Amino acid sequence: MKSLSNLQQAFCDLLRTSDPPPRDLMDELLDDGTALERFNVYRNNFIVLNGDALADMYPTVKRLIGDEAFRSLANLYVRKHPPATRTLLLYGDRFPSFLESIPELSQLPYLPDVARLEFEWTCAYHASDAKVLARDEVASIPAETFTRFGLEPHPSMHCIGSDYPLFSIWAANQEEGSDETISLDSGPSRIVIVRPGMEVETREVGEGTFVFLQRLQTGDSIEDAFNLALQTDSAFDLAVFFSHHLFDGTFCALRAC
Amino acid sequence: MDEPSASHCRAAAPVPVRAGVSLKAQHYQPVIEQRPSIGWFEVHPENYMGAGGPPLGYLERIRRDYPISLHSVGTSLGSHLPLDRDHLGALKGLVDRFEPGIVSEHLSWSHGREWYTHDLLPLRYTEDALNKVVEHVDQVQEALQRKILIENPSTYLQFRDSEMTEQAFLVEAARRSGAGLLLDINNVYVSCCNHDWDIEAYLSAIPANLVGEIHLAGHTVQAMSRGTLRLDDHGSAVCDEVWKLYKNCIETLGPVPTLIERDSNIPEFAELLGESIIADQVLTAAFSKYEVAV
């Protein structure tokens, strides 16, 4: 009879393989001739429960490659990278790079980026809540000093850049029955994900906005971030950007720089 | 006890002796908008361990109108490995924030050395496993500063060297730790069918004074090379046999808060509400019988 620790370790290590369980584990089980089938229920549960969590996280990837292909990739992934925490809320963080390692998927070079977008979407969904930047707060400082401040982006904000038309690919797959054709040559895509309230927003933005937000995220002042954004994208219009996004929950506070 | 707090505009904490249902994300909106006549809701705390966001926001809103129960799936009470302090801290945070009427966990384990199966794995019912479970229940109760309920599992295999029956192990674990029991009647039915155990003997070993909650759920039947196996997937309506057992149990135990549990194939909310009405009728009948007897 194995010790409690040896028994449990052998049991759960064997959930990760499809090899026949070794004799010494099978000897631990009461066997009416169906012990292996009974053990395989646990193997199947392990793969299916965690694979379902992965499917919830990556619905667009699943749609792009089909249910069957997704299920077999999920089986491989769950065995290779089983959950490392006691919640499944953010299970699947390594799935984007896992997809990159699968040679059969090289025909879909944008797939890992789609997965990155979906992972960040769920991160934003569960990110900390934060209050929205208030007009009073901005009004309380002298107007001429405003651009010397930084802006604290909402904790859910994440910027994703892709060499592929990622936003179009993702957006076309959010509706059932959509069969839009997207040319992979239609250029790179810049996306900002943010959850100011209860809804996660996925916004396609211009290069200037993208750089501006990335710089603010790293702690730059509005002025410095704007100058860098302008160097990358001469069409970036700060007044237009602020008229839409200064008080819509993209930011939660002014920050002294 | 009546200290002013953020909870002053909330429903009272204790879970009433009525039917409750599992709260699923699909049902946040109908529950908030329609305020259905349901005694209470139960959630898996692990689904609310994010930093923020809609799940916590919706739960906060629903908690205003209903008592809740936290039914944990991640403590791994039966593991030979130590409890996870971070997880326990997160659980304590949710207990403090939401003031659940009941906190419960399964008699199982799910913890590999550096990873988690997220499935509820079966225990070998031996004295050393019992000691480990009691030690862990003590630690959970100490960390949460409250009593928890331990739920009987559904299992698909048995260990040759088990030294006692599941029901004896369960009752002993509760007695030694001071915990109560969450009696899942579907799990009793599933495990007894899967292992050819005597259902009557199982249920009659459960002392009424330990049972703080009952679970009812559906299961599926899978063919094996010899016979069949019942799988506890929480994906369908409660079956007739389990309803029958439930009615008998309530006659014996008296009325107990009862959950209609559903974790997959989530139906329209009305379907769960319908099942909760049946359970409420059983509980009401038991109350009136009790009153007549008094």
Interface residues (C-beta under 8 A of the other chain):
Chain A: M1 L4 S5 L7 Q8 Q9 F11 C12 D13 L15 D27 E28 L29 L30 D31 D32 G33 T34 A35 E37 R38 F39 V41 Y42 N45 F46 L49 N50 D52 A53 P82 P83 A84 T85 R86 T87 L88 L89 A124 Y125 H126 A127 S128 D129 A130 P155 S156 R195 M198
Chain B: E46 N47 M49 G50 A51 G52 G53 P54 P55 L56 G57 Y58 G74 T75 S76 S79 H80 L81 D84 H87 W109 H111 G112 R113 E114 W115 Y116 T117 H118 D119 L121 P122 R124 T126 D128 A129 K132 Y156 L157 Q158 F159 R160 D161 N194 Q222 M224 S225 R226 G227 L229 L231 S264
